[in-house]
Amino acid sequence: MRFGAAVLRSYEDPFSVEEVMLNAGPAAGEILVRIAGCGMCRTDLAVRRSAGRSPLPAVLGHEGAGVVVETGGPDIGLSPGDHVVLSFDSCGHCRSCLGAAPAYCDRFAALNLFGGRAENAGRFTDAAGGALTPRWFGQSSFAEYAMVPARNAVRVDPSLPVELLGPLGCGFLTGAGAVLNSFGAGPGDTVVVLGAGAVGLAAVMAATASGAAAVAVDLNPERLTLAEKLNATALHATSADLPGRVQRLTGGGARYALDTTGSARLINDALRALRPTGHLGLVARLHSALPLEPGTLDRGRKISHICEGDAVPALLIPRLTGLWEAGLFPFDQLIRTYPLADIDEAERDCELGRVVKPVLVP
């Protein structure tokens, strides 16, 4: 079958919206999904800075949602017509996957970032028959259709606005999962969130939904205003004595902090803002050594990296849609939709901070 997709052919050039081909239907354990909408994540854009490790040409996109068109067998738990949110790929067989920790799959990097599954790789080509990278994050959903391992797909209520649900598979999953899963925050806790982008604001929403207080830290006044609308206390990232301000707000220190910025200064500030035994989670990739200032890990404070919100997508995504239906996780307020043909505009707006979460609609 032929369909439209956004192809990235070089690390420097714009996306090319063109016709691509699937030369075979779903294999066993796969589904073909008609994409209704796909979020744009900064991990997609980071391919440009991957120093060639993420192979091109490729169809990116890993926050897809849509409708199942065809399945590769009767025993995969999904049927044509099902509405699904697509999440990250995992092998399903390693110790992490079997231990309900698919984000720490032994093959996570290979399956999601560096070329995808080798099986049936040659069936995905451009219109001239030139090879495309098999699948990005098991999806390649900057497209009208995506061929997906069924284990990546989570069935959702068809009454929900499926075109907006894709970011629940990665960006919003990461921020909310950090708060709900990694921290287990609840009433009486405070969560400090460094960076009020899509991941950070998802963490803010999850904190308030869980009954915890949220403090959002950012440089962008518009993002801080948005965080306040989501019931967070907003602090500018350049505030004098940021740890002291947090400690005064929280009566001695926050229990949890989540960094989405990768800033060494803010990471150290966050550690100093924690109460004894507090926990700082990192979700941003660090590109250099992280110098920790003396005393920041004293008194039982700890720091850890959190991948994909420590989530089992089939469990967390329905929880998030339920919170949205209850008015407690208004993720739709963070989304702006763009036609797939305007993907370069969406990328510019994302890079310039004009939009929190772009969603591309084929």
C-alpha positions in Angstrom: 0.0 0.0 0.0 1.0 3.6 -0.6 0.5 6.5 1.8 1.9 9.8 2.8 4.6 10.3 5.4 7.1 12.8 6.6 10.6 11.5 5.8 13.8 12.9 7.3 16.5 12.4 4.7 19.4 14.2 6.3 20.3 15.6 9.7 20.3 19.2 8.5 17.4 19.4 6.0 13.7 19.9 6.5 11.3 17.0 6.5 10.0 15.8 3.2 6.3 14.9 3.0 6.1 12.3 0.4 4.6 9.0 -0.7 6.0 5.8 1.0 5.2 2.1 0.5 4.5 -0.9 2.6 5.2 -4.0 0.5 3.5 -6.5 2.9 0.8 -6.7 5.4 1.1 -7.3 9.2 3.3 -10.2 10.3 2.4 -12.3 13.2 2.0 -10.1 16.3 1.7 -6.9 14.4 -1.1 -4.4 13.6 -1.6 -1.9 10.9 -2.9 1.4 12.3 -4.5 4.4 10.5 -2.9 7.3 12.3 -5.3 10.0 13.6 -2.7 12.1 15.2 1.0 12.0 16.3 2.7 14.1 18.9 6.1 15.6 18.2 8.6 14.9 21.0 12.0 16.5 21.5 13.4 12.9 21.2 12.3 13.0 17.5 14.1 16.3 17.0 17.2 15.0 18.8 17.8 12.7 15.9 19.3 15.8 14.1 22.0 15.8 16.9 22.6 12.1 17.1 26.0 12.2 15.3 24.7 9.7 12.8 23.7 7.0 15.4 20.0 7.2 14.4 20.0 5.9 10.8 18.4 7.9 8.0 16.3 8.2 5.8 13.6 7.6 8.3 10.0 8.3 9.2 10.1 9.5 12.8 7.2 9.9 15.2 6.6 7.9 18.3 3.5 9.4 19.9 0.9 8.0 17.5 -2.7 7.2 18.0 -5.3 5.9 15.6 -7.5 3.0 14.6 -6.5 -0.6 13.9 -7.1 -1.5 10.2 -5.6 -5.0 10.0 -4.0 -7.5 12.4 -1.4 -10.1 11.9 -3.3 -13.0 13.5 -6.3 -13.7 15.7 -4.5 -14.0 19.1 -3.0 -10.5 19.7 -5.9 -9.0 21.7 -6.8 -6.3 19.2 -9.2 -6.2 16.3 -9.9 -3.9 13.3 -11.8 -0.9 14.5 -10.1 -0.7 17.9 -8.8 2.8 18.9 -5.3 2.6 20.2 -2.5 4.7 21.6 1.0 3.6 20.5 3.9 3.6 23.0 7.6 2.6 23.0 8.8 -0.8 21.8 10.2 -3.6 24.0 11.2 -7.2 23.5 8.8 -8.8 26.0 11.3 -11.5 27.0 14.2 -10.0 29.0 14.2 -9.8 32.8 13.1 -6.2 32.8 10.2 -6.8 30.5 9.2 -9.9 32.5 9.5 -7.8 35.6 6.9 -5.2 34.4 9.7 -2.7 33.6 9.6 -2.5 29.8 11.2 0.9 29.7 14.4 -0.8 30.9 14.3 -3.5 28.3 17.7 -4.9 27.4 17.0 -4.0 23.7 15.4 -0.6 24.4 18.0 1.5 22.5 18.2 -0.9 19.6 14.4 -1.2 19.2 13.5 2.4 19.6 16.5 4.6 18.7 18.9 2.8 16.5 17.1 1.1 13.7 14.2 -0.9 15.1 13.4 -4.6 14.6 15.3 -6.4 11.8 12.4 -8.6 10.9 10.7 -7.6 7.7 12.9 -4.5 7.4 12.9 -4.3 3.6 9.1 -4.0 3.2 9.1 -0.3 4.1 10.4 1.9 1.2 10.0 5.2 -0.4 8.0 5.5 -3.6 11.1 4.7 -5.8 11.8 1.6 -3.8 14.6 3.1 -1.7 15.0 1.6 1.8 13.8 3.5 4.8 14.8 2.8 8.4 12.4 0.0 9.5 10.6 1.6 12.5 11.3 4.5 14.9 10.2 3.5 18.4 8.3 0.7 16.9 6.0 3.1 15.1 7.3 5.7 12.6 4.0 7.5 13.0 4.6 10.8 11.3 2.5 9.2 8.6 -1.0 8.2 7.5 -0.4 4.6 8.6 2.0 2.7 10.9 2.9 -0.9 11.2 3.3 -1.6 14.9 4.1 -4.6 17.2 0.8 -5.2 19.0 2.6 -5.1 22.4 3.2 -1.4 21.7 -0.5 -0.6 21.4 -3.0 0.2 24.1 -6.7 0.0 23.4 -8.7 3.1 24.5 -12.3 4.0 24.7 -13.5 5.0 21.2 -15.5 7.9 22.6 -12.2 9.7 23.4 -10.6 12.2 21.0 -8.1 9.7 19.5 -6.4 12.3 17.4 -5.1 14.0 20.7 -4.2 10.9 22.6 -0.8 10.1 21.1 1.4 12.1 23.6 0.0 9.8 26.3 2.3 7.2 24.8 5.6 9.0 25.6 5.9 12.7 26.7 2.9 12.9 29.0 3.5 9.3 30.1 7.0 10.2 31.2 6.1 13.2 33.3 3.0 11.7 34.8 4.6 8.3 35.4 7.5 9.8 37.2 5.1 11.3 39.7 2.6 8.5 40.0 4.9 5.5 39.6 8.5 6.4 40.4 7.7 8.8 43.3 4.2 7.5 44.3 3.4 11.1 45.3 0.3 11.8 47.3 -1.4 14.1 49.7 1.0 16.0 51.9 3.9 15.7 49.4 5.4 18.5 47.3 6.9 17.8 43.8 9.2 20.4 42.4 9.3 20.3 38.6 12.2 21.8 36.7 11.2 22.8 33.2 7.6 23.5 32.2 7.5 21.7 28.9 5.3 18.8 27.9 7.0 16.3 30.3 7.2 18.9 33.2 3.6 20.1 32.9 2.4 16.5 32.7 4.2 16.0 36.0 2.5 19.1 37.4 -0.9 17.8 36.4 -0.2 14.3 37.8 1.0 15.8 41.1 -2.1 17.9 41.6 -4.3 14.9 40.5 -2.7 12.8 43.2 -3.3 15.3 45.9 0.3 16.5 46.1 1.4 20.2 45.7 3.4 21.2 42.7 6.1 23.8 42.2 7.1 24.6 38.6 10.4 26.2 37.7 11.1 27.7 34.3 12.6 30.6 32.4 9.6 31.2 30.2 7.0 33.5 31.7 4.2 32.1 29.5 5.1 28.5 30.7 5.0 29.7 34.3 1.6 31.3 33.8 0.4 28.0 32.3 1.8 26.1 35.2 -0.1 28.4 37.6 -3.4 27.6 35.7 -2.6 24.0 36.3 -2.5 24.7 40.1 1.3 24.9 40.5 3.3 27.5 42.4 5.5 29.1 39.7 9.1 30.2 40.4 11.4 31.7 37.8 14.6 29.6 37.2 16.8 32.6 37.9 15.2 33.4 41.3 17.7 34.3 44.0 18.2 31.4 46.5 15.8 29.0 44.7 16.4 26.2 47.2 15.6 28.5 50.1 12.4 29.6 48.5 11.3 26.1 48.0 12.2 25.2 51.5 10.1 28.1 52.9 7.2 27.2 50.6 7.2 23.6 51.8 8.0 24.0 55.5 11.5 22.5 55.2 11.9 21.0 51.8 10.1 19.1 49.0 9.9 15.4 49.1 10.3 15.0 45.4 11.8 16.9 42.4 11.8 16.1 38.7 14.4 17.6 36.4 13.5 17.8 32.7 16.2 20.4 31.8 19.6 18.7 32.2 20.9 21.9 33.8 23.6 21.1 36.3 22.8 24.3 38.2 19.1 23.5 38.5 19.9 19.9 39.4 22.0 21.0 42.3 19.4 23.6 43.3 16.8 20.8 43.3 18.9 18.6 45.5 19.4 21.4 48.0 15.6 22.0 48.0 14.8 18.5 49.0 14.0 17.5 52.6 16.0 14.7 54.2 15.4 11.3 52.3 14.1 13.3 49.3 14.3 11.9 45.8 15.3 13.8 42.6 14.4 12.1 39.3 16.2 13.0 36.0 14.5 12.5 32.7 16.6 14.7 30.4 19.6 13.1 28.8 22.9 14.6 30.2 25.5 15.4 27.6 28.4 16.1 29.9 29.6 15.1 33.4 27.3 16.2 36.2 29.2 18.0 39.0 27.3 17.5 42.3 28.1 20.2 44.9 29.2 19.1 48.4 26.4 18.2 50.7 23.7 17.8 48.1 23.3 14.1 48.7 23.6 14.3 52.5 20.9 13.1 54.8 19.5 10.3 52.7 18.8 12.4 49.6 19.0 10.4 46.3 19.1 10.9 42.6 18.0 8.5 39.9 17.3 8.4 36.2 13.7 7.7 35.2 12.9 6.3 31.7 9.4 6.5 30.3 7.9 7.2 33.7 8.7 3.7 34.9 5.4 2.9 33.1 3.7 -0.2 31.9 1.8 1.7 29.1 -1.2 -0.7 29.2 -1.7 0.2 32.9 -0.8 3.9 32.9 -2.4 5.2 29.7 -6.0 4.1 30.8 -5.3 5.7 34.2 -4.4 9.0 32.5 -7.4 9.0 30.2 -9.6 8.3 33.3 -8.0 11.3 35.1 -8.7 13.4 32.0 -12.3 12.4 31.9 -12.6 13.3 35.6 -11.1 16.8 34.8 -7.9 16.1 36.7 -5.4 15.7 33.9 -6.2 18.3 31.2 -3.5 17.4 28.8 -5.5 18.7 25.8 -4.8 22.3 27.1 -1.1 21.7 26.1 -1.7 20.6 22.6 -1.8 22.5 19.3 -2.6 20.5 16.1 -0.9 20.9 12.8 -1.5 19.2 9.4 1.2 16.7 8.7 2.1 18.8 5.7 3.1 21.6 8.2 5.6 19.4 10.1 8.4 21.9 9.6 6.4 24.7 11.1 5.5 22.4 14.0 9.2 21.7 14.5 10.1 25.4 14.5 7.4 26.2 17.0 8.5 23.4 19.2 12.2 24.5 19.1 11.2 28.1 19.8 8.9 27.2 22.7 5.8 28.6 20.9 3.9 25.4 21.6 4.1 22.9 24.4 3.0 19.8 22.5 2.5 19.9 18.7 0.3 17.1 17.4 0.5 16.3 13.6 -2.8 15.2 12.0 -2.4 13.3 8.7 
